[in-house]
Amino acid sequence: MQGRLPGLDLQGGAPPPSEQTNPDAETDDSLSFYNVGLNANWELEFAGGSRRRIEASNAQAAATVANAEDAKVQLTAQVASTYVNLREAQFRAEQFEAQISLQEEILALTYQRYQRGALPLFPVGTANAELEMLKSQLAEAEADIAVLSDALAILTGQVPGSVDAALTTAHSIPMPPEQVAIGDPASLVARRPDIRAAERSLAASTARIGVAEAARFPKLSFTGILGLGGSSLDDVVDVGEFSALAIPRLQWNFLDFGRVDAAIDQAGAARNEAVANYQQTVLLALQDAERALARFGQQRVALAASMQIKKQADVAADLNRQRFAAGAISKAELNRALREQQQASADLVRAKSALTLAWIALQKSLGLGWQEPVRVQ
């Protein structure tokens, strides 16, 4: 390091008298310093700007973690909903295939009666229209199965078609537990990661105001050199020549022409935005939970009604089988009763699917039981 201090003779000796009388005589005011070691920098703040900056960084890091957890909640709920919809579509396709078989028999029997002159042509057309409608519904269900299978593969990080073999066999739709713990709004705020993320973002914005305020005050910093060295190159390898050099530096932007005030106003506006975002997140979360809870209760009532309809359809189908065996009704009438039974079964499965989907939505609105990670001190 090379330094120059005008007006100082750094050679350590007084000039000869003959040179003292010469005003034009030059003195050696330069200094060479050789050092092998470490450079260090210390900063002293009087307003706590560094502490507030660390606080803002920690809060923003916590918000990032909560956002990642919220993405997991959203993905988990979407995977579960897609799986339930897939199983419902598979069962719906099976029911349509069974109804198509029954309707084909009805159409054939109706056409035979038309050929014998017992019926006009109109019932034949009606039976054929019902058959075509069932075929179109079957095609729609099969399309839903293909779309949902590919969607489930994408959601689980696999290529489309890779999960088709594992999902070919139809399974019953998983049902929610008999009792569902909801909790109170306070526990909701504590559980949902998106609310936690909004709260931590608000804390980070608040801390940044302190960072901007700290710029009003001076900062004192020291730049130091620690190691071996001296004024000659040989001092670098001399272990007895330990050197320490500290250079103070005072920084104060008191003539900033309003830049600090503008930065404070900007930080305050960002905090106001974070406050509004936090309030909106909490209100939307409460609305989401209330809506999901209401739909879940409604679907429980709808499922109970579908179960009663299914029981009545089963009883009617059994009675019509007995009447057909006794010759009281025709095969076409029996098939219509069996079709109503199949339709009641499909409606029941659809009600079960709706209840499970409502339960998934309710759990999603509660954050799926997410808890903030425990910090190890």
Stockholm file with secondary structure:
# STOCKHOLM 1.0

chainA/1-377         MQGRLPGLDLQGGAPPPSEQTNPDAETDDSLSFYNVGLNANWELEFAGGSRRRIEASNAQAAATVANAEDAKVQLTAQVASTYVNLREAQFRAEQFEAQISLQEEILALTYQRYQRGALPLFPVGTANAELEMLKSQLAEAEADIAVLSDALAILTGQVPGSVDAALTTAHSIPMPPEQVAIGDPASLVARRPDIRAAERSLAASTARIGVAEAARFPKLSFTGILGLGGSSLDDVVDVGEFSALAIPRLQWNFLDFGRVDAAIDQAGAARNEAVANYQQTVLLALQDAERALARFGQQRVALAASMQIKKQADVAADLNRQRFAAGAISKAELNRALREQQQASADLVRAKSALTLAWIALQKSLGLGWQEPVRVQ
#=GR chainA/1-377 SS CEEECTTCCTTSSCCCHHHHTCTTCCCCCEEECEEEEEEEEEEEESSCHHHHHHHHHHHHHHHHHHHHHHHHHHHHHHHHHHHHHHHHHHHHHHHHHHHHHHHHHHHHHHHHHHHTTSSCHHHHHHHHHHHHHHHHHHHHHHHHHHHHHHHHHHHTTCCTTTTTTTTSSCCCCCCCCSSCCCCCHHHHHHHCHHHHHHHHHHHHHHHHHHHHHHTTSCEEEEEEEEEEEESSGGGGGCTTCEEEEEEEEEECCTTCTTHHHHHHHHHHHHHHHHHHHHHHHHHHHHHHHHHHHHHHHHHHHHHHHHHHHHHHHHHHHHHHHHHHHTTSSCHHHHHHHHHHHHHHHHHHHHHHHHHHHHHHHHHHHTGGGCCCCCCCC
#=GC SS_cons         CEEECTTCCTTSSCCCHHHHTCTTCCCCCEEECEEEEEEEEEEEESSCHHHHHHHHHHHHHHHHHHHHHHHHHHHHHHHHHHHHHHHHHHHHHHHHHHHHHHHHHHHHHHHHHHHTTSSCHHHHHHHHHHHHHHHHHHHHHHHHHHHHHHHHHHHTTCCTTTTTTTTSSCCCCCCCCSSCCCCCHHHHHHHCHHHHHHHHHHHHHHHHHHHHHHTTSCEEEEEEEEEEEESSGGGGGCTTCEEEEEEEEEECCTTCTTHHHHHHHHHHHHHHHHHHHHHHHHHHHHHHHHHHHHHHHHHHHHHHHHHHHHHHHHHHHHHHHHHHHTTSSCHHHHHHHHHHHHHHHHHHHHHHHHHHHHHHHHHHHTGGGCCCCCCCC
//
